[in-house]
Amino acid sequence: MAIPRDLRLKKNKDFQIVRKEGVRRVYPFFITQLKSESDRACPSKPSLGVVAARRVGNAVIRNRGKRIIRNLFLKHIDLLPAGSQLVVVLRVGFDKETSARLEKDFVNACNWFNNNRK
């Protein structure tokens, strides 16, 4: 299932703004950065951008990782603040971890962002 166009971060400028101004949480297999709705004119739903560098693995592994993160985002979109922008950077070794652990860390990140908004 694809993410609707209005829920995606596509432009490099958008990624850079979130990475520069957003709040960062580091987990063993990914890094999350969130820019909340108070910083921008907010649409009703959060948006997502996923970064998978070549060092993470070959194209198959990188695409699998992006697909996993997109599915977690769609499954838990209601945990993120409305209108926020989320960037997830995959780290080396994420493919060795279980889906349950990745989901647990993603949910923890979403809850942390929700509870610690400015």
Secondary structure, DSSP 8 states (H G I E B T S, - for coil): ----GGGB--SHHHHHHHHHHSEEEE-SSEEEEEE-GGGS---SS-EEEEE--GGG-SHHHHHHHHHHHHHHHHHTGGGS-TT-EEEEEE-TTGGGS-HHHHHHHHHHHHHHHHHT--
